[in-house]
Amino acid sequence: MKWEEAVQRENRFGRPLGYSRMTHYNPTVQLLPNRNNRVLIIDDNWTVHDDMREVLNPQENISTGIVEIERSLFGGDENKTVFYEIDSAYQGEEGIGLVCEAYKSGNPYAVAFVDIRMPPGIDGIETVKRIWGIYPELEVVFCTAFSDYTWTEMVKELGSTDRFLIMKKPFDSIMARQLAFALTEKWNKRRDLLIYTEKLEQMITQCKNEIFHRKGQTLKRV
């Protein structure tokens, strides 16, 4: 699947994939144009989902300190605060299902916040391994209060990649928002670069074809 197809539903409003009582989505929230801000939270703790939603999409009655810090670090128009389309899964298998459905429909997630311990199901490491087997472009933040895996063990399981980071619980609100912003930005920049490269290759191919055609016409005249 090409990235043009993978992002064809960006900035459209309506019920997102996997919408259920476990899904948080506000159709009145305006996403920045041409930007994929889809975030998936995979955690067995309901409280974590509520906390993450409040942090990533702060309401008017919540302190704007987090937003102001984000702007000072990353820049941006004060009238274009980034908000996120957030889905929830409470077990690894459920998260895998949502990611697969979203990817196949051309509406992929940019970032997933994934808990490592999620009894009684598979853990976060196994969850991400399976997800990356289908959709390796997903940016991942592992959230954990335990040391179930060392860094070496995680690299051994997942490979040496820049696609995952670790955030310790209890998480810091500013850190969570920074990670969401930086990783969605990274996903979008990577997507834009791929689209630009594909268009450039098409232009090069077209130019070559035109050159060959003109040479052919010249030889016929000779």
N, C-alpha and C positions, 0 to 999 in steps of 0.2 A: 504494500500500500504506500503510495506517495504521500509526502507530507501535505501537499495541497489538499488531498482527499482527507487526510487525518485531521485537518483543522477546518473543514468546510462548514462546520456548524458554530464556529466561534462567533461570540457576540450576538447569538440568537437567544431569545427568551422563551421560556416554556418549562415544562417539567423535565428535569434532567434524567438521564438513565439511572435505573435503580431507585427511582423516587419511591419512598415509602414513609412510614412513620419514623424511620431511622434516618431520613434524609433532611438536611437543612438547606433550604433554597429560598431566596427572596427575589422574585421577578422584578421588583422595583429598583434593585441595586444595579447601577450602571457600571459595566466593566469598561476598562479602557479599550478604545477601538483596536481591532485586529490583534488582541492579546488573549492568549489562553490562560485563564486564571482558575482552572479547575483543580481542586484539591480534594484528596481522599484521606480520611482519617480511619485507620484500622486499629482499634483498641477495644479490649473487653470491658473497660471501665466507662460507664455512661458519663460520669462527671468530667472525664477528660475531654469528651466530645463537646460538652457544653462550654467548658473553659476555653477550648481552642476556638470555638466559633465566636465567643465574645472578644477574644484577642485579635483574631484575624479580621473580623468585621465589627469593629467597635461602633456602638450606637452613639447617638448625640449626647446622651446623659453620662457617657463614660469619658474619663479624662482623655484629652487629646494629646497627652504627652508622648505616647507611643508613636502616633502619627507624625508629630513634629520631629521626633528623633529620626524617624525613617526618612523624612524629607531632607533633614540636615546631612544624613549620611549618603543618601542615594540621589538627592535632588528631586525635581519634579514640581509641577504646577500644584498649588494648594487646592485648586478646584478639580484636580484629577487624582484624588486619593484612591489607592488601589483597594478594591474589594474582591472577595473570592467566592466562587461557586463551590460550595462544600457538600460532599456526600459522606455518609458514615457507614462503616462496616464494623461488626463487633466480634468477628472471628476471621482468621486467615483465609479460610475457604470462601467465605462470603466476599471478602475483599478481592480475591482473585477473580471471582465471578463478575464483580462490578467492573474491574479493570478490563477484562476480556470483552465484555459487552460494549463498553465505551469505545475501546480500540476498534472493534469490528464495525461499529456504526460510524466511525470517522469522527468521534468526539472524545479524544483521549484526555486523561488526566495529565497535568504537568508535574504535580508533586504529590507524594503520599507521605503522611506521618504514620509510622508503623510501630506499634508496641512490640517488644520482643517476647514477653511472657503473655500468652493468651490461652490458659487452660479452659476447656479440656482439648482444644484443637491444636493445630500445628503452630509452631512459634513464628515470630516475625522473620527470622532468617530464612526459614523454609518457604514462607509466604513470598518473600521477595525473590528468592531463587526461581520459583515457579512463574511469578509475574514476568521477570526479565527473560524467561524462556520464550515468552510470547510478545512482550512489549519492553525491550531493553532500554528504550528512551526515557522511561519514567525516572524522575529524580526522587530520591528517598531520604527521609530523615527518620532514623531509628530513635525511639523514645523509650528509655528504660531507667528504672531505679535500682537495678541489680547489675551484677557483673557476671552474667551467665556466659558471655563470650569475651575473650580478650581480643584486642585489635588484630593480632596475628591470626587468631581463629576465624574472625570475621572475613579477613582478606582471603584466607584459605577456602572458605565456603563460597564467597561471592566474587572472588577475583580482585585483582588490583585495578580499581576503577575510581573515577571521580564522581560516580553517580550516587554515592551515599555518604551521609554525615550522621553524627550521633548527638542527641540532645538528652541530657540527664534530667530525670524527674526528681523532685517537682520542677517543672520547667519555668524558665524566666520568660515573662510575657514579651519583653523587647526582643529577646533572642529568637523566640518562635516567630514573631512577625518579620524580623530581619531575614530569617531562613526562608520563609515563605516567599518574600519579595525577591530575594537574590536567586532562588532556585527557579521560580517561575520566569524570571527575567532570563536566566541561563537557558531554560527550555525554549523560550521564544526566540532568543538570539540564535540558537543552534538551528531552529526551524527556519528562520529567515535566511540564514546562510545557506542551508540546503536548497531552499527554493531559488535563491539567487544563483547558486551554482548550476542548478538544473536549467534555468532560463539562459544562463550564459552558454552552456553546452549546446542548447538548442539554437542559439544565435550563431555559434561557431559552425555547427553542422549546416545551417541554412546558407551561411556565407560560402562554405566549401562547395555546396551544391551549385550555387550561382556561378562560382568561378569555373567549375568543371563544365557547366552548361555553356558559358561564354566561350571557353576554349574550344568546345565542340563545334559551336557555331562558326568560329573563326577558321577552324580546320576545313569545314565544309566549303567555305567560301574560297579557300586556297585551292 
